[in-house]
Amino acid sequence: MAGKFDPNTAQNAVEIEKQFAVKAVEHAQTYWNLLEKVPPRELRLTKLDDEIFEHTMEIFPELNAEPYDKVTVLDEDWLKSPDGKDRWRNFINSYEKKIKDYNFGSLIRTDSRDEYGEKNTIFVTRMQFYAFEIARNRLGLNDKAHELAKEEAAKEKAKAEKEKAKGKKKANSTR
């Protein structure tokens, strides 16, 4: 039998990392699609949204200060600071038996007013994603993203219809 597993000395398995990355991207795409279709204030991400929102605002009172700048634009340095890591670890671990995949990696937009992109995305745990996105939805901070996602979808639809019409016209001209 192998010795005790030590995560601090474990080697990274490239295939496993790729699978996690694919899952994180799929999760981000699914969430963006939800933002397009559902007004954020009506969006429920888990059965525990109320509890998560209240707990987040209790444990992180600095996030509950208007105009909610610390929820609108995430401070990655604060999240990864020694104090931030300890506070988040305790918060995250309290959901171990309540939320499936509570500690999986997720992509989150650093600025809630913009879409996912290379410069506006960081990697966080699923519980951090829920904490921030539930707060953003409840506080109206994702309203601009909702409008942006709807505009993008409309542009994509118009482009697809134009391509379809172009294909029909080409097919008719070859007859």
trRosetta pair geometry for C-beta under 8 A, 3 or more apart (Angstrom, degrees):
i j d omega theta_ij theta_ji phi_ij phi_ji
2 5 7.7 48 118 -65 119 76
5 10 6.9 21 -172 -75 89 120
6 9 4.6 30 97 30 116 102
6 10 6.6 -176 88 -39 57 82
7 10 5.3 -37 -138 6 39 124
12 16 7.8 -145 -179 64 64 105
12 17 5.9 25 177 -47 108 132
13 16 4.0 57 86 13 110 114
13 17 6.6 170 85 -14 56 84
14 17 5.7 -57 -148 37 31 112
14 18 6.4 33 154 -21 66 104
15 18 5.6 -51 -149 33 33 113
15 19 6.5 34 152 -20 64 103
16 19 5.7 -52 -151 34 34 112
16 20 6.5 34 151 -18 65 103
17 20 5.7 -53 -149 36 33 111
17 21 6.3 35 152 -21 65 105
18 21 5.6 -54 -148 36 32 113
18 22 6.4 35 152 -21 66 103
19 22 5.7 -50 -148 34 32 112
19 23 6.4 33 153 -18 64 105
20 23 5.7 -54 -149 37 32 112
20 24 6.3 34 153 -21 66 106
20 104 7.6 -163 -144 -163 95 88
20 105 5.7 61 172 40 113 124
21 24 5.7 -53 -147 35 31 112
21 25 6.4 29 155 -17 65 105
22 25 5.9 -57 -149 37 30 109
22 26 6.3 31 153 -19 65 107
23 26 5.7 -55 -146 38 30 112
23 27 6.3 34 153 -22 64 106
23 104 7.1 -77 122 179 134 130
23 105 7.8 107 86 69 105 86
24 27 5.7 -52 -149 34 30 114
24 28 6.5 31 152 -19 63 105
24 104 7.9 -168 -81 150 82 97
24 105 5.1 -37 -84 111 126 96
24 106 5.8 177 -136 -125 87 29
24 107 5.0 103 163 -24 102 92
24 123 6.9 -13 -157 -124 155 95
25 28 5.6 -53 -149 36 33 112
25 29 6.3 32 153 -18 66 105
25 107 6.8 45 -89 -4 44 141
26 29 5.8 -54 -146 38 31 110
26 30 6.2 33 154 -20 65 107
27 30 5.8 -55 -148 36 29 112
27 31 6.3 28 154 -18 64 107
27 106 5.5 -90 109 -129 147 89
27 107 7.0 149 80 29 100 84
28 31 5.8 -56 -148 37 29 110
28 32 6.3 30 154 -19 65 106
28 106 7.3 144 -63 -174 82 75
28 107 4.2 -17 -70 66 132 118
28 116 5.4 94 171 -102 124 158
28 121 7.4 19 -131 -135 151 130
29 32 5.7 -53 -146 36 31 111
29 33 6.4 33 153 -19 64 105
30 33 5.7 -56 -152 36 30 112
30 34 6.5 33 149 -21 64 103
31 34 5.5 -51 -151 33 35 114
31 35 6.5 38 150 -21 66 102
31 133 7.2 -69 -160 -138 136 157
32 35 5.6 -50 -150 33 35 114
32 36 6.7 41 148 -25 63 101
32 115 6.9 55 -132 -150 126 92
32 116 6.1 -84 -70 -2 134 119
32 149 5.9 -177 179 -116 77 125
33 36 5.5 -49 -154 28 35 117
33 37 6.5 14 157 -6 66 111
33 149 7.6 178 -106 -173 21 130
34 37 6.1 -71 -147 46 31 99
34 38 5.6 -25 178 28 73 114
34 43 6.2 100 153 -134 114 129
35 38 7.2 -69 -111 56 18 75
35 40 6.4 11 -131 -78 80 94
35 43 7.5 -23 -93 -69 55 161
35 142 6.2 -110 -132 171 115 121
35 145 5.3 -42 177 126 144 105
35 146 5.3 -128 175 -94 82 63
35 149 4.7 128 104 -8 97 162
36 146 7.2 162 -101 -151 23 56
36 149 3.6 -123 -82 140 77 115
36 150 5.5 148 -154 -71 73 54
36 152 7.3 -91 -105 62 121 99
36 153 5.1 101 -163 -35 137 138
38 42 5.7 -125 176 84 96 102
38 43 4.7 118 113 -82 126 93
38 146 7.9 -96 87 -128 45 116
39 42 4.8 66 71 15 90 109
39 43 7.2 -154 91 -29 42 88
39 143 7.8 9 -160 -115 83 77
39 146 6.2 52 -129 -157 48 159
40 43 5.2 -46 -145 12 40 122
40 136 7.0 -70 -179 121 142 83
40 137 4.1 -144 169 -130 94 79
40 140 7.3 134 83 -124 122 35
40 142 3.8 151 -109 83 162 116
40 143 6.1 -118 30 -71 126 52
40 145 7.4 75 -60 66 136 102
40 146 5.3 -125 -26 -54 99 128
41 137 6.1 166 -87 169 33 77
41 138 6.9 91 -127 -119 70 29
41 140 6.5 1 -68 -85 111 69
41 143 7.8 11 -29 -77 97 95
43 137 5.2 -107 61 -141 107 145
44 47 7.8 48 164 -88 121 33
44 49 5.4 -117 -145 -23 76 147
45 49 6.0 120 42 -90 78 107
45 130 5.8 -176 110 -127 141 86
45 133 6.3 91 -59 102 157 118
45 134 5.8 -111 27 -77 128 91
45 137 7.7 169 -26 2 109 153
46 49 5.6 155 59 -54 74 71
46 52 6.6 78 55 -15 130 142
46 99 6.3 -30 -136 -118 151 107
46 130 6.2 10 -11 -137 128 134
46 134 7.9 -49 25 -78 97 130
48 51 4.4 -50 -174 47 91 116
48 52 5.3 95 121 -28 92 97
48 95 7.9 172 91 -129 158 111
48 98 6.2 43 -47 160 163 121
48 99 6.8 -100 37 -74 137 100
49 52 5.8 -59 -141 39 27 110
49 53 6.1 28 161 -20 65 108
49 130 8.0 -133 -109 -173 65 103
49 134 5.2 -178 -150 -136 86 127
50 53 6.0 -57 -148 35 26 110
50 54 6.3 19 158 -12 64 110
51 54 6.1 -60 -146 41 28 106
51 55 5.9 25 158 -17 66 114
52 55 5.8 -58 -141 41 26 110
52 56 6.1 31 158 -24 63 108
52 95 7.8 32 -100 -91 99 137
52 127 7.9 -151 -137 -155 118 78
52 130 5.5 -64 -175 139 156 114
52 131 6.1 -131 171 -93 102 60
52 134 5.4 92 99 37 119 167
53 56 5.9 -55 -148 33 26 112
53 57 6.5 16 159 -11 62 109
53 134 5.0 -125 -72 133 90 120
53 135 6.1 148 -129 -79 84 67
53 138 5.7 70 -129 -22 144 160
54 57 6.1 -62 -149 41 28 105
54 58 6.2 28 153 -21 65 111
55 58 5.6 -57 -145 37 30 112
55 59 6.0 15 163 -8 68 112
55 91 7.1 141 143 -146 110 95
55 94 7.5 -154 -172 96 147 144
56 59 6.3 -64 -140 44 23 99
56 60 5.8 -31 177 36 64 110
56 63 6.5 -55 150 77 97 150
56 91 7.4 70 -102 -157 62 137
56 131 4.3 149 -103 -153 132 98
56 132 8.0 -177 -153 -59 151 40
56 134 7.3 153 3 73 150 115
56 135 5.9 -111 105 -57 149 121
57 60 6.9 -69 -117 66 20 73
57 61 6.9 57 174 -104 58 49
57 63 6.4 -119 -108 83 58 102
57 64 4.2 80 -150 -73 96 130
57 135 7.3 145 -61 -108 92 116
58 61 7.3 -5 -160 -66 20 80
59 87 6.7 151 162 -178 106 101
59 90 7.7 -168 -150 95 138 108
59 91 5.3 148 122 -91 166 114
60 63 4.4 39 120 2 111 116
60 64 7.4 136 103 -14 69 90
60 87 7.1 110 -81 151 90 134
60 91 7.7 -4 -32 -77 106 152
60 131 7.8 76 21 173 140 134
61 64 5.3 -62 -155 38 50 112
61 65 7.5 66 150 -41 69 93
62 65 6.3 -37 -162 0 40 119
62 70 5.8 19 134 32 91 171
63 68 7.3 32 176 -142 61 77
63 70 5.2 -116 -108 95 60 116
63 71 5.3 86 -164 -61 94 98
63 135 6.5 -34 156 -157 126 165
64 68 7.8 -12 -132 -101 23 85
65 68 7.1 163 78 -80 47 43
65 69 7.9 -32 89 27 93 85
65 70 7.3 55 48 16 97 116
67 72 7.6 2 121 -19 87 138
68 71 4.5 -38 177 39 98 114
68 72 5.7 108 115 -28 84 94
68 135 7.6 -175 -156 155 127 109
68 139 5.3 120 -89 161 172 156
68 141 6.1 -114 113 -69 137 133
69 72 5.5 -55 -140 37 33 113
69 73 6.3 -25 179 35 70 95
70 73 7.5 -65 -122 66 22 63
70 74 7.7 58 -180 -114 55 40
70 75 6.6 -43 -138 -2 83 111
70 78 7.8 -43 -148 66 111 165
71 74 8.0 7 -150 -76 23 69
71 112 7.2 8 134 -23 72 142
71 132 6.3 171 -150 -146 78 77
71 135 5.0 -109 -143 121 138 127
71 136 5.9 -174 157 -75 107 73
71 139 6.5 74 98 44 152 153
71 141 5.9 -176 115 -10 107 172
72 111 6.9 11 152 -150 73 63
72 112 5.2 -103 -147 29 53 113
72 113 6.9 20 -170 -26 100 98
72 136 7.5 123 -96 -114 45 97
72 141 5.2 -137 -94 -152 77 128
73 110 6.4 29 -158 148 65 78
73 111 4.9 -1 -106 -103 83 76
73 112 7.5 -115 -63 6 46 79
74 79 6.7 13 175 -35 107 131
74 108 7.0 69 -22 114 158 121
74 110 4.7 -110 47 -146 100 66
74 111 7.7 -124 15 -59 75 41
74 122 6.8 -122 93 31 139 134
74 132 6.7 -11 -82 -128 118 152
75 78 3.9 51 101 11 115 115
75 79 6.7 161 92 -15 62 83
76 79 5.4 -53 -147 37 37 115
76 80 6.1 12 161 0 70 113
76 110 6.9 -42 -45 -118 103 122
76 122 5.5 -174 -98 -106 120 162
77 80 6.3 -71 -143 51 25 95
77 81 6.2 48 154 -52 64 96
78 81 5.7 -34 -145 0 30 119
78 84 5.1 137 156 -79 55 143
79 84 5.0 -174 -154 159 14 143
79 85 7.9 75 154 -68 50 60
79 88 6.7 47 -157 -47 72 153
79 122 8.0 132 58 122 156 151
79 124 7.1 -73 -173 -109 150 110
79 128 7.3 68 -145 -149 125 145
80 84 6.2 8 25 81 14 132
80 85 6.5 31 -154 -60 36 99
81 84 4.2 90 51 9 83 108
81 85 6.8 -149 85 -10 40 84
82 85 5.9 -53 -146 33 27 112
82 86 6.6 25 157 -17 61 105
83 86 5.9 -57 -151 36 30 109
83 87 6.3 24 156 -14 66 110
84 87 5.9 -60 -145 41 29 107
84 88 5.9 22 161 -13 67 113
85 88 6.0 -61 -141 43 25 106
85 89 6.0 31 158 -27 64 108
86 89 5.8 -53 -144 31 26 113
86 90 6.7 23 158 -14 61 104
87 90 6.1 -58 -156 36 29 108
87 91 6.4 28 150 -17 64 110
88 91 5.4 -56 -146 40 36 114
88 92 5.8 35 157 -21 71 109
88 125 7.6 146 162 26 116 125
88 128 6.3 9 -154 -84 124 111
89 92 5.9 -55 -142 38 26 110
89 93 6.1 21 161 -15 63 112
90 93 6.1 -59 -141 40 25 107
90 94 6.7 34 157 -31 60 103
91 94 6.1 -58 -162 21 28 114
91 95 7.8 11 150 -9 58 104
91 127 6.7 171 123 139 91 131
91 131 7.1 27 151 -77 138 149
92 95 6.4 -73 -171 34 38 104
92 102 6.4 144 -175 150 78 104
92 103 6.1 86 167 -94 122 87
92 125 5.5 26 -124 94 139 157
92 127 4.3 156 -122 60 77 147
92 128 7.0 -27 -83 -42 111 80
93 96 5.5 -1 -164 -38 55 112
94 98 7.9 -3 132 15 63 129
95 98 4.7 -85 -153 57 65 108
95 99 4.4 0 166 18 116 113
95 102 4.4 175 107 -136 106 142
95 127 5.3 157 45 -106 145 130
96 99 8.0 -33 -79 46 6 75
96 102 5.9 -132 -98 54 36 150
96 103 7.6 7 -104 -27 77 112
98 102 7.3 74 67 -75 73 137
99 102 4.1 104 84 -83 103 98
99 126 7.1 -169 136 113 126 120
99 127 6.6 131 73 -88 152 92
99 130 7.2 -100 -146 -13 158 165
101 104 4.1 -14 -179 -8 97 127
101 126 5.3 90 125 -25 87 168
102 125 7.3 20 146 160 57 114
102 126 5.6 -147 -160 74 23 115
102 127 5.0 29 -174 -52 82 108
103 125 5.2 -42 -144 -151 50 123
103 126 6.6 -72 -34 27 5 98
103 127 6.9 -12 -81 -3 50 109
104 125 7.0 117 67 -158 33 66
104 126 4.6 45 56 -34 82 121
105 123 5.4 -10 -166 -171 113 104
105 124 7.4 141 -151 78 62 26
105 125 6.6 -64 -100 -106 42 43
105 126 7.5 4 32 -42 3 75
106 123 7.4 147 75 -154 34 57
106 124 5.8 -32 67 71 85 75
106 125 6.8 39 18 149 94 18
106 126 5.0 107 -26 -94 124 55
106 128 7.5 -172 53 67 112 86
106 129 3.9 -31 90 -47 149 149
107 116 6.6 60 131 -135 127 124
107 121 5.1 -1 -173 -169 109 114
107 122 7.4 157 -149 78 63 27
107 123 6.2 -39 -96 -97 61 58
107 124 7.9 113 -125 24 16 76
107 129 8.0 57 68 -101 26 126
108 121 7.0 150 74 -147 32 64
108 122 6.1 -26 61 62 84 76
108 123 8.0 133 18 -117 80 13
108 124 5.1 -7 6 20 126 123
108 128 7.1 -103 -21 116 152 97
108 129 5.1 -161 -72 -110 115 81
108 132 6.1 67 -162 71 147 142
108 133 7.1 -133 -129 -50 108 103
109 112 6.1 122 94 -96 118 39
109 114 6.3 -174 -171 78 129 74
109 115 7.0 -128 -106 167 137 17
109 116 5.7 -110 -79 -84 97 59
109 120 5.2 2 -152 148 82 100
109 121 6.1 -42 -101 -91 48 65
109 145 7.3 163 46 -105 165 141
110 120 5.3 -136 36 -160 89 54
110 121 6.8 -130 -15 -66 87 13
110 122 5.6 74 -69 -7 101 106
111 114 4.8 39 90 22 109 107
111 120 5.5 -72 34 -141 93 108
112 136 4.8 -169 -124 -138 146 134
112 141 4.6 39 107 144 157 102
112 142 5.6 -92 -178 -84 113 64
112 144 7.4 107 124 54 79 104
112 145 6.1 -90 170 -30 67 128
113 141 7.8 -83 -60 179 73 76
113 144 4.6 4 -140 83 75 145
113 145 6.6 -146 -139 -52 21 81
114 117 7.0 -58 143 16 114 118
114 120 5.0 -104 97 -134 124 162
114 145 7.3 -15 55 -94 10 90
114 148 7.4 178 -138 -142 34 178
115 120 7.0 100 83 82 42 146
115 145 6.8 139 -83 -139 57 89
115 148 5.8 -141 -55 132 98 134
115 149 7.2 137 -102 -76 105 75
115 152 7.3 74 -88 -45 150 152
116 120 6.6 -163 -144 90 26 102
116 121 5.3 46 -155 -76 78 123
117 120 4.6 51 52 32 89 103
117 121 6.3 177 63 -17 33 104
118 121 6.8 -63 -128 32 13 107
124 128 3.8 -104 163 86 124 133
124 129 5.6 156 85 -52 113 76
124 132 7.7 53 84 9 168 133
125 128 4.8 97 55 6 76 101
125 129 7.1 -133 99 -5 42 87
126 129 5.4 -52 -152 34 35 117
126 130 6.4 34 151 -18 67 103
127 130 5.5 -48 -145 37 35 111
127 131 6.2 41 154 -24 65 103
128 131 5.5 -49 -144 34 33 114
128 132 6.3 20 161 -8 65 108
129 132 6.4 -67 -150 44 24 100
129 133 5.8 5 166 -4 66 119
130 133 6.2 -64 -129 47 23 99
130 134 5.6 23 172 -19 65 114
131 134 6.5 -58 -142 36 15 106
131 135 6.5 11 157 -13 55 113
132 135 5.8 -62 -150 41 29 110
132 136 6.1 30 155 -21 68 108
133 136 5.4 -47 -139 37 35 114
133 137 6.2 37 158 -19 65 103
133 142 7.3 47 -154 -64 71 142
134 137 5.8 -55 -149 37 29 110
134 138 6.2 25 155 -16 65 110
135 138 5.9 -58 -142 40 29 108
135 139 5.8 9 166 -4 67 118
135 141 7.4 9 122 29 74 132
136 139 6.3 -68 -136 48 22 98
136 141 4.1 -94 -149 75 72 110
136 142 4.5 83 140 -40 106 99
137 141 7.7 -65 -40 49 20 77
137 142 5.3 -18 -86 25 57 133
140 143 5.1 -2 -174 -25 75 121
142 145 4.7 -52 -163 43 71 118
142 146 5.9 83 136 -32 82 94
143 146 5.5 -49 -152 29 33 117
143 147 6.7 30 152 -14 64 102
144 147 5.8 -54 -152 37 35 110
144 148 6.2 36 149 -20 67 108
145 148 5.4 -54 -144 40 33 115
145 149 6.1 35 156 -21 67 105
146 149 5.9 -54 -147 35 26 109
146 150 6.5 26 153 -17 61 107
147 150 5.7 -55 -149 36 31 111
147 151 6.4 33 153 -20 65 105
148 151 5.7 -54 -149 35 30 112
148 152 6.4 31 153 -19 64 105
149 152 5.7 -52 -147 36 32 113
149 153 6.4 33 154 -20 64 106
150 153 5.7 -54 -148 36 31 112
150 154 6.4 32 153 -20 65 105
151 154 5.7 -55 -149 35 31 111
151 155 6.4 31 153 -18 65 105
152 155 5.7 -55 -150 36 31 111
152 156 6.3 31 153 -18 66 106
153 156 5.7 -54 -147 37 31 112
153 157 6.3 33 153 -21 65 106
154 157 5.7 -53 -147 35 30 113
154 158 6.3 30 154 -18 64 106
155 158 5.8 -55 -146 37 30 110
155 159 6.2 32 154 -20 64 107
156 159 5.7 -54 -147 36 30 113
156 160 6.3 30 154 -19 65 106
157 160 5.8 -55 -148 36 30 110
157 161 6.3 29 154 -18 64 107
158 161 5.7 -55 -146 38 31 111
158 162 6.3 34 153 -22 64 106
159 162 5.7 -54 -149 35 30 113
159 163 6.4 30 153 -18 64 105
160 163 5.7 -54 -148 37 31 111
160 164 6.2 34 152 -21 65 107
161 164 5.5 -52 -146 36 32 114
161 165 6.3 33 154 -19 65 105
162 165 5.8 -53 -147 37 30 110
162 166 6.3 33 152 -21 63 107
163 166 5.6 -53 -147 36 31 114
163 167 6.4 33 153 -21 63 105
164 167 5.7 -54 -152 35 30 112
164 168 6.6 29 151 -18 64 104
165 168 5.7 -52 -148 35 33 111
165 169 6.3 35 153 -20 65 106
166 169 5.8 -53 -147 36 30 112
166 170 6.3 30 153 -19 64 106
167 170 5.7 -54 -146 36 31 111
167 171 6.3 32 154 -20 65 106
168 171 5.6 -54 -147 36 31 112
168 172 6.3 31 155 -18 65 107
169 172 5.8 -56 -148 37 29 111
169 173 6.4 27 155 -19 64 109
170 173 5.9 -58 -147 36 30 110
170 174 6.7 24 156 -18 63 108
171 174 6.2 -63 -153 34 29 107
171 175 7.4 40 150 -36 60 99
172 175 6.0 -45 -160 9 37 116
